[in-house]
Amino acid sequence: MLQIKTMLHPTDLTDASRNAFDLACQIARDRKALVVVLHVVPPPNRHSSETVIGNPLSGFRDLAPDLHLETRIENGDPAEVILRLAGETECDLIVMGTHGRTGPGRLLTGHVVNDVAQRAACAVLTMRSPFPEQPA
Protein backbone atom coordinates (compact mmCIF):
# COMPACT_ATOMS: atom_id res chain seq x y z
CA MET A 1 0.00 0.00 0.00
CA LEU A 2 1.23 3.50 -0.84
CA GLN A 3 2.66 5.22 2.22
CA ILE A 4 1.36 8.80 2.35
CA LYS A 5 2.86 11.16 4.91
CA THR A 6 2.88 14.38 2.88
CA MET A 7 0.55 15.48 0.09
CA LEU A 8 0.81 18.48 -2.16
CA HIS A 9 -2.39 20.13 -3.35
CA PRO A 10 -1.75 22.78 -6.03
CA THR A 11 -4.77 25.06 -6.38
CA ASP A 12 -5.78 27.68 -8.90
CA LEU A 13 -8.66 28.64 -6.57
CA THR A 14 -11.35 27.30 -8.95
CA ASP A 15 -14.17 24.85 -8.25
CA ALA A 16 -12.13 22.10 -9.88
CA SER A 17 -9.34 22.71 -7.39
CA ARG A 18 -11.79 22.89 -4.49
CA ASN A 19 -13.13 19.42 -5.32
CA ALA A 20 -9.58 18.07 -5.44
CA PHE A 21 -8.85 19.75 -2.09
CA ASP A 22 -11.83 17.96 -0.54
CA LEU A 23 -10.48 14.66 -1.86
CA ALA A 24 -6.99 15.46 -0.53
CA CYS A 25 -8.52 16.15 2.88
CA GLN A 26 -10.32 12.80 2.90
CA ILE A 27 -7.09 10.99 2.08
CA ALA A 28 -5.17 13.02 4.68
CA ARG A 29 -7.68 12.12 7.38
CA ASP A 30 -7.43 8.43 6.53
CA ARG A 31 -3.61 8.50 6.44
CA LYS A 32 -2.98 11.21 9.08
CA ALA A 33 -0.94 13.05 6.47
CA LEU A 34 0.25 16.63 6.10
CA VAL A 35 -1.38 18.60 3.27
CA VAL A 36 0.67 21.38 1.65
CA VAL A 37 -1.68 23.72 -0.22
CA LEU A 38 0.10 25.64 -2.97
CA HIS A 39 -1.05 28.50 -5.15
CA VAL A 40 1.31 29.49 -7.95
CA VAL A 41 1.03 32.97 -9.45
CA PRO A 42 2.14 32.56 -13.05
CA PRO A 43 4.14 35.21 -14.84
CA PRO A 44 1.98 37.68 -16.80
CA ASN A 45 1.35 36.85 -20.44
CA ARG A 46 -0.78 38.19 -23.27
CA HIS A 47 -3.80 36.16 -22.11
CA SER A 48 -3.85 37.00 -18.40
CA SER A 49 -2.16 38.56 -15.44
CA GLU A 50 -2.80 37.73 -11.80
CA THR A 51 -2.23 40.02 -8.86
CA VAL A 52 -2.43 38.59 -5.35
CA ILE A 53 -3.81 40.85 -2.64
CA GLY A 54 -3.72 39.41 0.85
CA ASN A 55 -3.56 35.65 1.33
CA PRO A 56 -5.99 33.78 -0.93
CA LEU A 57 -5.18 30.56 0.97
CA SER A 58 -6.08 31.84 4.43
CA GLY A 59 -9.52 30.19 4.40
CA PHE A 60 -8.19 26.70 3.68
CA ARG A 61 -7.36 26.06 7.34
CA ASP A 62 -10.97 26.88 8.23
CA LEU A 63 -12.17 24.29 5.71
CA ALA A 64 -10.15 21.54 7.39
CA PRO A 65 -9.39 22.57 10.99
CA ASP A 66 -8.77 18.95 11.99
CA LEU A 67 -5.86 18.50 9.56
CA HIS A 68 -2.24 19.52 9.59
CA LEU A 69 -2.11 22.03 6.71
CA GLU A 70 0.61 24.27 5.40
CA THR A 71 -0.04 26.95 2.79
CA ARG A 72 2.38 28.41 0.27
CA ILE A 73 2.07 31.09 -2.40
CA GLU A 74 4.85 31.18 -4.97
CA ASN A 75 5.54 32.94 -8.26
CA GLY A 76 6.67 31.23 -11.43
CA ASP A 77 5.75 28.65 -14.01
CA PRO A 78 3.06 26.54 -12.30
CA ALA A 79 4.31 23.10 -13.38
CA GLU A 80 7.92 23.94 -12.51
CA VAL A 81 7.00 25.31 -9.07
CA ILE A 82 4.75 22.32 -8.30
CA LEU A 83 7.47 19.84 -9.25
CA ARG A 84 10.15 21.73 -7.30
CA LEU A 85 8.01 21.96 -4.17
CA ALA A 86 7.01 18.29 -4.45
CA GLY A 87 10.69 17.43 -4.30
CA GLU A 88 11.50 19.88 -1.50
CA THR A 89 8.67 18.59 0.71
CA GLU A 90 9.35 14.96 -0.24
CA CYS A 91 5.65 14.58 -0.91
CA ASP A 92 4.23 11.14 -1.53
CA LEU A 93 1.17 12.25 -3.50
CA ILE A 94 0.11 15.29 -5.53
CA VAL A 95 -3.68 15.80 -5.68
CA MET A 96 -4.78 18.14 -8.48
CA GLY A 97 -8.04 19.20 -10.02
CA THR A 98 -8.54 19.34 -13.75
CA HIS A 99 -11.22 21.15 -15.69
CA GLY A 100 -11.61 18.33 -18.19
CA ARG A 101 -11.22 20.71 -21.13
CA THR A 102 -10.39 19.45 -24.58
CA GLY A 103 -9.51 21.14 -27.86
CA PRO A 104 -8.67 24.86 -27.96
CA GLY A 105 -9.68 25.47 -24.31
CA ARG A 106 -7.07 22.97 -23.20
CA LEU A 107 -4.42 24.63 -25.34
CA LEU A 108 -5.16 28.11 -23.97
CA THR A 109 -5.05 27.06 -20.31
CA GLY A 110 -1.83 25.12 -20.70
CA HIS A 111 -0.83 21.64 -19.77
CA VAL A 112 0.03 22.01 -16.09
CA VAL A 113 -1.67 18.79 -14.99
CA ASN A 114 -0.14 16.83 -17.86
CA ASP A 115 3.33 18.24 -17.23
CA VAL A 116 3.15 17.42 -13.53
CA ALA A 117 1.72 13.92 -14.10
CA GLN A 118 4.43 13.06 -16.62
CA ARG A 119 7.38 14.48 -14.71
CA ALA A 120 6.60 14.03 -11.00
CA ALA A 121 8.76 11.67 -8.98
CA CYS A 122 5.75 10.75 -6.82
CA ALA A 123 2.19 9.58 -7.45
CA VAL A 124 -0.21 12.12 -8.98
CA LEU A 125 -3.97 11.90 -8.49
CA THR A 126 -6.12 14.08 -10.73
CA MET A 127 -9.80 14.72 -10.23
CA ARG A 128 -11.91 15.93 -13.11
CA SER A 129 -14.40 18.65 -12.36
CA PRO A 130 -17.20 18.68 -12.86
CA PHE A 131 -17.25 14.99 -12.12
CA PRO A 132 -18.59 13.15 -15.19
CA GLU A 133 -22.21 12.05 -14.98
CA GLN A 134 -22.63 8.35 -14.31
CA PRO A 135 -24.89 6.44 -16.72
CA ALA A 136 -28.28 5.59 -15.25
C-alpha positions in Angstrom: 0.0 0.0 0.0 1.2 3.5 -0.8 2.7 5.2 2.2 1.4 8.8 2.4 2.9 11.2 4.9 2.9 14.4 2.9 0.6 15.5 0.1 0.8 18.5 -2.2 -2.4 20.1 -3.3 -1.8 22.8 -6.0 -4.8 25.1 -6.4 -5.8 27.7 -8.9 -8.7 28.6 -6.6 -11.3 27.3 -8.9 -14.2 24.9 -8.2 -12.1 22.1 -9.9 -9.3 22.7 -7.4 -11.8 22.9 -4.5 -13.1 19.4 -5.3 -9.6 18.1 -5.4 -8.8 19.8 -2.1 -11.8 18.0 -0.5 -10.5 14.7 -1.9 -7.0 15.5 -0.5 -8.5 16.2 2.9 -10.3 12.8 2.9 -7.1 11.0 2.1 -5.2 13.0 4.7 -7.7 12.1 7.4 -7.4 8.4 6.5 -3.6 8.5 6.4 -3.0 11.2 9.1 -0.9 13.1 6.5 0.2 16.6 6.1 -1.4 18.6 3.3 0.7 21.4 1.7 -1.7 23.7 -0.2 0.1 25.6 -3.0 -1.1 28.5 -5.2 1.3 29.5 -8.0 1.0 33.0 -9.4 2.1 32.6 -13.1 4.1 35.2 -14.8 2.0 37.7 -16.8 1.3 36.8 -20.4 -0.8 38.2 -23.3 -3.8 36.2 -22.1 -3.9 37.0 -18.4 -2.2 38.6 -15.4 -2.8 37.7 -11.8 -2.2 40.0 -8.9 -2.4 38.6 -5.4 -3.8 40.9 -2.6 -3.7 39.4 0.8 -3.6 35.7 1.3 -6.0 33.8 -0.9 -5.2 30.6 1.0 -6.1 31.8 4.4 -9.5 30.2 4.4 -8.2 26.7 3.7 -7.4 26.1 7.3 -11.0 26.9 8.2 -12.2 24.3 5.7 -10.1 21.5 7.4 -9.4 22.6 11.0 -8.8 18.9 12.0 -5.9 18.5 9.6 -2.2 19.5 9.6 -2.1 22.0 6.7 0.6 24.3 5.4 0.0 26.9 2.8 2.4 28.4 0.3 2.1 31.1 -2.4 4.9 31.2 -5.0 5.5 32.9 -8.3 6.7 31.2 -11.4 5.7 28.6 -14.0 3.1 26.5 -12.3 4.3 23.1 -13.4 7.9 23.9 -12.5 7.0 25.3 -9.1 4.8 22.3 -8.3 7.5 19.8 -9.3 10.1 21.7 -7.3 8.0 22.0 -4.2 7.0 18.3 -4.4 10.7 17.4 -4.3 11.5 19.9 -1.5 8.7 18.6 0.7 9.4 15.0 -0.2 5.7 14.6 -0.9 4.2 11.1 -1.5 1.2 12.3 -3.5 0.1 15.3 -5.5 -3.7 15.8 -5.7 -4.8 18.1 -8.5 -8.0 19.2 -10.0 -8.5 19.3 -13.8 -11.2 21.2 -15.7 -11.6 18.3 -18.2 -11.2 20.7 -21.1 -10.4 19.4 -24.6 -9.5 21.1 -27.9 -8.7 24.9 -28.0 -9.7 25.5 -24.3 -7.1 23.0 -23.2 -4.4 24.6 -25.3 -5.2 28.1 -24.0 -5.1 27.1 -20.3 -1.8 25.1 -20.7 -0.8 21.6 -19.8 0.0 22.0 -16.1 -1.7 18.8 -15.0 -0.1 16.8 -17.9 3.3 18.2 -17.2 3.1 17.4 -13.5 1.7 13.9 -14.1 4.4 13.1 -16.6 7.4 14.5 -14.7 6.6 14.0 -11.0 8.8 11.7 -9.0 5.7 10.7 -6.8 2.2 9.6 -7.4 -0.2 12.1 -9.0 -4.0 11.9 -8.5 -6.1 14.1 -10.7 -9.8 14.7 -10.2 -11.9 15.9 -13.1 -14.4 18.7 -12.4 -17.2 18.7 -12.9 -17.2 15.0 -12.1 -18.6 13.2 -15.2 -22.2 12.0 -15.0 -22.6 8.3 -14.3 -24.9 6.4 -16.7 -28.3 5.6 -15.3 
